[in-house]
Amino acid sequence: MAAPTVVLLPVWGAGHLMPMLEAGKRLLTRGRCAVSLTVLAIPPPPTEELAADLDAYIRREEASGLDIRFVRLPAVEPPTDSRGIEEFVSRLVQLHAPHVRAAISSLSSPVAAFVIDFFCTTLLDVSRELAVPAYVYFTASAGMLALFLCLPSLHEEVTVQFEEMEGAVDVPELPPVPPSSLPTPVMDKNSPNYTWFVYHGRRFAEADGIIVNTSAEL
């Protein structure tokens, strides 16, 4: 039987694809279990520069000699009415659900885990359908993760815009957060970007685990 594979699903940005793949490579070189990596590559928005950069990066990694296989997903028609990058990426990923399901189903190796970018929580449904353990790979800080996990409850508790609050925002495990220090997508509760952040934060709890780059002492 073929060795199990860990399926990675990053989005195309350098701050998402590269950190996730580097973590996967450490699993290959330092892990105690024999596994391979399968990377599902979402095509970037149709600009020549982005596509060329992604292709060059994939070629370099394919030549690394490590047990990494890239599966290029088919392109989809991107949304044209998004009001921000957070909404755009989240909706574009959602459109790839049938391709992701087909790609995982067609693998000859058993899938040990499905690791997704934090913009890809809509695809937790695919992991559930295929009975594959799913993990969210969170590329930002542990503090930002704490905010994401708390955001659904904050959305219910705070009925005004955060900047209209009196006092600081209470996020468990963090010191009081001044509303002005919150990330830009969170500042406008009427924005679809904010709605997507709340959605992702809520769905994090459905994953089998969350992988975040932090220190053991935290």
C-alpha positions as CSV (number, residue, x, y, z in Angstrom):
1,M,0.0,0.0,0.0
2,A,1.2,3.5,-0.8
3,A,2.3,5.7,2.1
4,P,-0.3,8.1,3.4
5,T,-0.3,11.6,2.0
6,V,-1.1,14.9,3.7
7,V,-3.1,17.1,1.4
8,L,-2.3,20.9,1.7
9,L,-4.6,23.5,0.4
10,P,-3.1,27.0,0.5
11,V,-4.2,30.1,-1.3
12,W,-1.7,31.6,-3.8
13,G,-0.3,34.5,-1.8
14,A,3.3,34.3,-0.8
15,G,2.3,34.7,2.9
16,H,0.0,31.7,2.6
17,L,1.5,29.2,0.1
18,M,5.1,29.4,1.2
19,P,4.6,29.1,5.0
20,M,2.3,26.2,4.6
21,L,4.6,24.3,2.2
22,E,7.6,25.0,4.5
23,A,5.7,23.4,7.4
24,G,4.8,20.5,5.2
25,K,8.5,20.0,4.2
26,R,9.5,19.9,7.9
27,L,6.9,17.2,8.3
28,L,8.6,15.2,5.6
29,T,12.2,15.7,6.9
30,R,11.6,15.7,10.6
31,G,8.4,13.8,11.1
32,R,8.4,10.3,12.6
33,C,5.8,8.9,10.1
34,A,6.4,8.1,6.4
35,V,4.1,10.4,4.5
36,S,4.1,12.3,1.3
37,L,2.7,15.8,0.5
38,T,0.0,16.5,-2.0
39,V,-0.4,20.3,-2.7
40,L,-3.6,21.4,-4.3
41,A,-2.7,24.6,-6.2
42,I,-5.5,27.1,-6.7
43,P,-4.9,29.2,-9.8
44,P,-4.4,32.8,-8.9
45,P,-6.5,35.6,-10.4
46,P,-5.7,35.8,-14.1
47,T,-2.7,38.1,-14.2
48,E,0.4,36.9,-16.0
49,E,2.7,37.9,-13.2
50,L,0.9,36.0,-10.5
51,A,0.6,32.9,-12.7
52,A,4.2,33.0,-13.7
53,D,5.4,33.4,-10.1
54,L,3.3,30.4,-9.0
55,D,4.5,28.2,-11.8
56,A,8.1,29.1,-11.1
57,Y,7.7,28.3,-7.4
58,I,6.0,25.0,-8.1
59,R,8.8,24.0,-10.5
60,R,11.4,24.7,-7.9
61,E,9.7,22.7,-5.3
62,E,9.1,19.8,-7.7
63,A,12.8,19.7,-8.3
64,S,13.6,19.6,-4.6
65,G,13.8,15.8,-4.4
66,L,11.2,15.7,-1.6
67,D,8.1,13.6,-1.9
68,I,5.8,16.5,-2.9
69,R,3.2,16.3,-5.6
70,F,1.4,19.3,-6.9
71,V,-2.1,19.1,-8.4
72,R,-3.2,22.2,-10.3
73,L,-6.9,22.7,-9.9
74,P,-8.9,23.9,-12.9
75,A,-9.6,27.6,-13.1
76,V,-13.0,28.9,-12.2
77,E,-14.7,32.2,-13.1
78,P,-13.7,34.5,-10.3
79,P,-16.3,36.7,-8.6
80,T,-16.4,40.2,-10.1
81,D,-18.4,42.1,-7.4
82,S,-16.3,41.5,-4.3
83,R,-15.7,44.5,-2.1
84,G,-12.4,43.4,-0.7
85,I,-9.7,40.8,-0.9
86,E,-11.1,38.8,2.0
87,E,-14.4,38.4,0.3
88,F,-12.8,37.7,-3.1
89,V,-10.5,35.0,-1.8
90,S,-13.2,33.3,0.3
91,R,-15.7,33.2,-2.5
92,L,-13.2,32.1,-5.1
93,V,-12.1,29.2,-2.8
94,Q,-15.7,28.2,-2.3
95,L,-16.1,27.9,-6.1
96,H,-13.3,25.3,-6.1
97,A,-15.2,22.8,-3.8
98,P,-16.1,20.4,-6.6
99,H,-12.5,20.4,-7.9
100,V,-11.1,19.9,-4.5
101,R,-13.5,17.0,-3.8
102,A,-12.5,15.4,-7.1
103,A,-8.8,15.8,-6.6
104,I,-8.8,14.2,-3.2
105,S,-11.1,11.4,-4.3
106,S,-8.8,10.5,-7.2
107,L,-5.6,10.2,-5.0
108,S,-4.2,6.7,-5.0
109,S,-2.6,7.2,-1.5
110,P,-4.8,7.2,1.6
111,V,-5.2,10.7,2.9
112,A,-3.9,11.1,6.5
113,A,-5.0,14.8,6.8
114,F,-6.3,17.7,4.9
115,V,-4.7,21.0,5.9
116,I,-6.4,24.1,4.7
117,D,-5.6,27.8,4.7
118,F,-7.8,29.9,7.0
119,F,-9.5,31.4,4.0
120,C,-10.7,27.9,3.0
121,T,-13.0,26.9,5.8
122,T,-15.9,26.5,3.3
123,L,-14.1,23.3,2.3
124,L,-14.4,21.7,5.7
125,D,-17.6,20.3,4.2
126,V,-15.5,18.4,1.7
127,S,-13.4,16.9,4.4
128,R,-16.5,15.8,6.2
129,E,-18.0,14.2,3.1
130,L,-14.8,12.3,2.5
131,A,-14.2,11.4,6.2
132,V,-10.8,13.0,6.2
133,P,-9.4,14.8,9.3
134,A,-9.1,18.5,8.6
135,Y,-6.8,21.1,10.1
136,V,-6.7,24.9,9.7
137,Y,-3.3,26.3,9.0
138,F,-3.2,29.8,10.5
139,T,-0.4,31.9,9.1
140,A,-0.9,34.9,11.4
141,S,-0.1,35.3,15.1
142,A,-1.7,33.5,18.0
143,G,-3.2,36.8,19.1
144,M,-4.9,37.1,15.7
145,L,-6.2,33.5,16.1
146,A,-7.6,34.4,19.5
147,L,-9.5,37.3,17.9
148,F,-10.8,35.0,15.0
149,L,-12.1,32.4,17.5
150,C,-13.8,35.1,19.6
151,L,-15.2,37.1,16.7
152,P,-18.5,35.1,16.3
153,S,-19.4,35.8,20.0
154,L,-18.2,39.4,19.8
155,H,-20.5,39.8,16.8
156,E,-23.5,38.8,18.9
157,E,-22.5,40.8,22.0
158,V,-21.4,44.1,20.4
159,T,-24.3,45.6,18.6
160,V,-22.6,48.8,17.4
161,Q,-19.5,49.3,15.3
162,F,-16.4,48.4,17.3
163,E,-15.0,51.9,17.0
164,E,-18.2,53.2,18.7
165,M,-17.6,51.0,21.7
166,E,-16.8,52.5,25.1
167,G,-13.7,51.0,26.4
168,A,-11.6,48.1,25.0
169,V,-12.6,44.9,23.3
170,D,-12.4,41.8,25.5
171,V,-10.6,39.0,23.7
172,P,-9.8,35.9,25.9
173,E,-6.1,35.3,26.3
174,L,-5.2,38.9,25.2
175,P,-4.9,42.1,27.1
176,P,-7.7,44.6,26.5
177,V,-7.7,45.5,22.8
178,P,-8.4,49.2,21.8
179,P,-11.0,49.1,19.0
180,S,-8.6,51.2,16.8
181,S,-6.1,48.3,17.0
182,L,-8.5,45.8,15.4
183,P,-7.7,44.6,11.8
184,T,-9.2,46.7,9.1
185,P,-11.7,44.0,7.8
186,V,-13.3,43.9,11.3
187,M,-13.9,47.7,11.6
188,D,-17.0,47.8,9.3
189,K,-19.6,45.3,10.4
190,N,-21.7,46.1,7.4
191,S,-18.9,44.9,5.0
192,P,-18.9,41.4,3.5
193,N,-15.2,41.2,4.4
194,Y,-16.3,41.4,8.1
195,T,-19.0,38.8,7.5
196,W,-16.5,36.4,6.0
197,F,-14.1,36.9,9.0
198,V,-17.0,36.0,11.4
199,Y,-17.8,33.0,9.2
200,H,-14.3,31.7,9.2
201,G,-13.9,32.2,12.9
202,R,-17.1,30.2,13.5
203,R,-16.0,27.3,11.3
204,F,-12.5,27.0,12.9
205,A,-14.3,25.2,15.7
206,E,-15.4,22.5,13.3
207,A,-11.8,21.5,12.3
208,D,-10.0,18.6,13.9
209,G,-7.3,21.0,14.9
210,I,-5.6,24.4,14.3
211,I,-2.0,24.7,13.3
212,V,-0.5,28.1,14.3
213,N,3.1,29.3,14.4
214,T,3.7,30.2,18.0
215,S,5.7,29.3,21.1
216,A,5.1,26.5,23.5
217,E,5.1,28.9,26.4
218,L,2.0,30.6,25.0
